[in-house]
Amino acid sequence: MLIRSEQEMLQFGRQFAKKLQAPTVIELLGDVGAGKTTFTRGLAEGLGVQEPLSSPSFTISRRYSGEGRQLVHYDFYRLADPGIMSAELQETIAAPDTITVVEWGESVRGLLPRERYTIKIKYLSEHEREVTVR
C-alpha cells in the first residue's frame, strides 16, 4: 500500500489497532525516518493510549496503558546484543494483555514468536512510503 503523508501513516496505525487482539507482536522494518514511530503513534491512539508516544531510541523500551491493553514499544537500534533486555522482551511477549511493537529487531528476531505481524515501511520520497504487511 502507498502512504502519502504523516496523517495517512497515523491513520493506518489507528485502523491497524482495531484489528488487534492481545497478545500480539508487531515487528517494524524500515530505515531511519521511514515512519515506524509515526505508525506506532497512530497504533497507540487506536488502542486508546492517552499519553504522548515518543521513540524509545535511548531508553530501549516504553510502556503505555490503553483501553484494557498495554502497548510496549521497543527500539533495539543501538543494541547489537540485547543482553538483559531479552528476558524483559520475553516477559512482555508472554503477557496476555499486551501489544508489543519491536523496531530494529534483528538482534532479537530469534525471540520473536513465529505468529507475528511484520510491517515493512520503505521510504520512496519525502511524502511517500510503501508499506507491506505480512
Contacts in CASP RR format, 6 or more apart in sequence:
PFRMAT RR
TARGET T0000
AUTHOR 0000-0000-0000
METHOD contacts of the structure
MODEL  1
MLIRSEQEMLQFGRQFAKKLQAPTVIELLGDVGAGKTTFTRGLAEGLGVQ
EPLSSPSFTISRRYSGEGRQLVHYDFYRLADPGIMSAELQETIAAPDTIT
VVEWGESVRGLLPRERYTIKIKYLSEHEREVTVR
1 12 0 8 1.000
1 130 0 8 1.000
1 131 0 8 1.000
1 132 0 8 1.000
2 124 0 8 1.000
2 128 0 8 1.000
2 129 0 8 1.000
2 130 0 8 1.000
2 131 0 8 1.000
3 9 0 8 1.000
3 12 0 8 1.000
3 121 0 8 1.000
3 128 0 8 1.000
3 129 0 8 1.000
3 130 0 8 1.000
3 131 0 8 1.000
4 127 0 8 1.000
4 128 0 8 1.000
5 127 0 8 1.000
6 38 0 8 1.000
9 35 0 8 1.000
9 38 0 8 1.000
9 39 0 8 1.000
9 42 0 8 1.000
9 129 0 8 1.000
10 38 0 8 1.000
10 39 0 8 1.000
10 41 0 8 1.000
10 42 0 8 1.000
10 45 0 8 1.000
11 42 0 8 1.000
12 39 0 8 1.000
12 42 0 8 1.000
12 131 0 8 1.000
13 39 0 8 1.000
13 40 0 8 1.000
13 42 0 8 1.000
13 43 0 8 1.000
13 45 0 8 1.000
13 46 0 8 1.000
14 42 0 8 1.000
14 43 0 8 1.000
14 45 0 8 1.000
14 46 0 8 1.000
16 39 0 8 1.000
16 43 0 8 1.000
17 42 0 8 1.000
17 43 0 8 1.000
17 44 0 8 1.000
17 45 0 8 1.000
17 46 0 8 1.000
17 47 0 8 1.000
17 99 0 8 1.000
18 46 0 8 1.000
20 47 0 8 1.000
20 99 0 8 1.000
22 69 0 8 1.000
22 70 0 8 1.000
22 95 0 8 1.000
22 96 0 8 1.000
22 97 0 8 1.000
22 98 0 8 1.000
22 99 0 8 1.000
23 93 0 8 1.000
23 94 0 8 1.000
23 95 0 8 1.000
23 96 0 8 1.000
23 97 0 8 1.000
23 98 0 8 1.000
23 99 0 8 1.000
23 100 0 8 1.000
24 99 0 8 1.000
24 100 0 8 1.000
24 116 0 8 1.000
24 117 0 8 1.000
25 93 0 8 1.000
25 100 0 8 1.000
25 101 0 8 1.000
25 102 0 8 1.000
25 112 0 8 1.000
25 113 0 8 1.000
25 115 0 8 1.000
25 116 0 8 1.000
25 117 0 8 1.000
26 43 0 8 1.000
26 99 0 8 1.000
26 100 0 8 1.000
26 101 0 8 1.000
26 102 0 8 1.000
26 116 0 8 1.000
26 117 0 8 1.000
26 118 0 8 1.000
26 119 0 8 1.000
27 102 0 8 1.000
27 105 0 8 1.000
27 109 0 8 1.000
27 112 0 8 1.000
27 116 0 8 1.000
27 117 0 8 1.000
27 118 0 8 1.000
27 119 0 8 1.000
28 36 0 8 1.000
28 39 0 8 1.000
28 40 0 8 1.000
28 101 0 8 1.000
28 102 0 8 1.000
28 103 0 8 1.000
28 119 0 8 1.000
28 121 0 8 1.000
29 118 0 8 1.000
29 119 0 8 1.000
29 120 0 8 1.000
29 121 0 8 1.000
30 36 0 8 1.000
30 120 0 8 1.000
30 121 0 8 1.000
30 122 0 8 1.000
30 123 0 8 1.000
31 123 0 8 1.000
33 123 0 8 1.000
34 121 0 8 1.000
34 122 0 8 1.000
34 123 0 8 1.000
34 129 0 8 1.000
35 121 0 8 1.000
35 129 0 8 1.000
36 103 0 8 1.000
36 121 0 8 1.000
37 53 0 8 1.000
37 54 0 8 1.000
37 55 0 8 1.000
37 103 0 8 1.000
39 119 0 8 1.000
39 121 0 8 1.000
40 53 0 8 1.000
40 73 0 8 1.000
40 101 0 8 1.000
40 103 0 8 1.000
41 53 0 8 1.000
42 53 0 8 1.000
43 71 0 8 1.000
43 99 0 8 1.000
43 101 0 8 1.000
44 53 0 8 1.000
44 64 0 8 1.000
44 66 0 8 1.000
44 71 0 8 1.000
44 73 0 8 1.000
47 64 0 8 1.000
47 66 0 8 1.000
47 67 0 8 1.000
47 69 0 8 1.000
47 71 0 8 1.000
47 99 0 8 1.000
48 66 0 8 1.000
48 67 0 8 1.000
49 64 0 8 1.000
49 65 0 8 1.000
49 66 0 8 1.000
49 71 0 8 1.000
50 66 0 8 1.000
51 64 0 8 1.000
53 62 0 8 1.000
53 64 0 8 1.000
53 73 0 8 1.000
54 62 0 8 1.000
55 75 0 8 1.000
56 62 0 8 1.000
56 73 0 8 1.000
56 74 0 8 1.000
56 75 0 8 1.000
57 75 0 8 1.000
57 77 0 8 1.000
57 78 0 8 1.000
58 78 0 8 1.000
60 74 0 8 1.000
60 75 0 8 1.000
60 76 0 8 1.000
60 78 0 8 1.000
60 79 0 8 1.000
60 85 0 8 1.000
61 72 0 8 1.000
61 73 0 8 1.000
61 74 0 8 1.000
61 75 0 8 1.000
61 85 0 8 1.000
61 88 0 8 1.000
61 92 0 8 1.000
62 72 0 8 1.000
62 73 0 8 1.000
63 70 0 8 1.000
63 71 0 8 1.000
63 72 0 8 1.000
63 73 0 8 1.000
64 70 0 8 1.000
64 71 0 8 1.000
64 72 0 8 1.000
64 73 0 8 1.000
65 71 0 8 1.000
68 97 0 8 1.000
69 97 0 8 1.000
69 98 0 8 1.000
69 99 0 8 1.000
70 95 0 8 1.000
70 97 0 8 1.000
70 98 0 8 1.000
70 99 0 8 1.000
71 98 0 8 1.000
71 99 0 8 1.000
71 101 0 8 1.000
72 92 0 8 1.000
72 98 0 8 1.000
72 99 0 8 1.000
72 100 0 8 1.000
72 101 0 8 1.000
73 101 0 8 1.000
73 103 0 8 1.000
74 85 0 8 1.000
74 89 0 8 1.000
74 92 0 8 1.000
74 100 0 8 1.000
74 101 0 8 1.000
74 102 0 8 1.000
74 103 0 8 1.000
74 105 0 8 1.000
74 108 0 8 1.000
75 103 0 8 1.000
75 104 0 8 1.000
76 82 0 8 1.000
76 85 0 8 1.000
76 102 0 8 1.000
76 103 0 8 1.000
76 104 0 8 1.000
76 105 0 8 1.000
76 106 0 8 1.000
76 107 0 8 1.000
76 108 0 8 1.000
77 103 0 8 1.000
77 104 0 8 1.000
79 85 0 8 1.000
79 107 0 8 1.000
80 107 0 8 1.000
81 107 0 8 1.000
82 89 0 8 1.000
82 107 0 8 1.000
82 108 0 8 1.000
82 111 0 8 1.000
85 108 0 8 1.000
86 108 0 8 1.000
86 111 0 8 1.000
89 100 0 8 1.000
89 102 0 8 1.000
89 108 0 8 1.000
89 111 0 8 1.000
90 111 0 8 1.000
92 98 0 8 1.000
92 100 0 8 1.000
93 100 0 8 1.000
93 111 0 8 1.000
93 112 0 8 1.000
93 113 0 8 1.000
102 108 0 8 1.000
102 112 0 8 1.000
105 112 0 8 1.000
117 133 0 8 1.000
117 134 0 8 1.000
118 133 0 8 1.000
118 134 0 8 1.000
119 131 0 8 1.000
119 132 0 8 1.000
119 133 0 8 1.000
119 134 0 8 1.000
120 131 0 8 1.000
120 132 0 8 1.000
120 134 0 8 1.000
121 129 0 8 1.000
121 130 0 8 1.000
121 131 0 8 1.000
122 129 0 8 1.000
122 130 0 8 1.000
122 131 0 8 1.000
122 132 0 8 1.000
123 129 0 8 1.000
124 130 0 8 1.000
END
